[in-house]
Amino acid sequence: MERPVRLATVSYLNTVPLIWGILKGEQRPLFSLDLAVPSVCSARLARGEADLGIVPVAEVWRNRWDTVPGCGIACHGAVRMIFLLSRKPWDQVRTLAADSGSRTSVLLSRVILARQFGVEPEIQPMTPEAGPMLDRADAALLIGDAALRLDPARIEEQFGAQYLDLGQAWWDATGLPFVFATWSGPKPQQWPWLAEAFRASLDYGFAHLDDMIAQESARLGFDAGLVRDYFTRYIQYKIGPEEQRGLDRFLTYAGEIEHSPQPVGQ
């Protein structure tokens, strides 16, 4: 191998099990790793500054990139990392303040609002702070670590808002898993060993689950029990046929909203 494969991976808590072996295990020499928010990872791939990344599925779709099978970020119901908040009835939402870190989450919110409530709000990119977002827009989308910092039991008390966990909303509407991101890039077939290496990195992570939880709960200031639940209950890391069905359904619905996902944060 002439050089390590350059990876652009997201910096959220949900990616940690996928990259634990790459960070600390036998996979380390195979890769160079650069952490960023999802939209920045996608931009680096598009500019040729990275070979592969954990890419939001909306970006895989838009760019017609190929996916390494087997691993990714998905959920079977509540996901705890994507909340849609509103002080208005859902069918009255006309503006949506969006954390622009993930275009897939923005597109999922548009699909849910359009299909279940018949509204297509204007997207207003904003810093992910629920209060200011709701002061300026009818609804607010928070994802990743910003969403994890919210206590669902206190959202109504704190912000005077109702909320949807979009993983649960998708499951309720379709009965299918939702896939948020996959290992993807322009030409992953150059490295036929990638699927095995990524699975080994994930397996290494779960073999060191207590170490992951201790490090990440201390780093982010989260309760260790929440981190454990997040890794073992909310997020699904194996991508199989049922997850692919959910992804195919999402892309069909997305295509019904518009030919390609709406750019956010550009």
Secondary structure, 3 states (H helix, E strand, C coil): CCCCEEEEEECCHHHHHHHHHHHHCCCHHHEEEEEECHHHHHHHHHCCCCCEEEEEHHHHHHHCCEEEEEEEEEECCCCCCEEEEECCCHHHCCEEEEECCCHHHHHHHHHHHHHHHCCCCEEEEECCCHHHHHHHCCEEEEEHHHHHCCCHHHHHHHHCCEEEEHHHHHHHHHCCCEEEEEEEECCHHHCCCHHHHHHHHHHHHHHCHHHHHHHHHHHHCCCHHHHHHHHHHHCEEEECHHHHHHHHHHHHHHHHHCCCCCCCCC
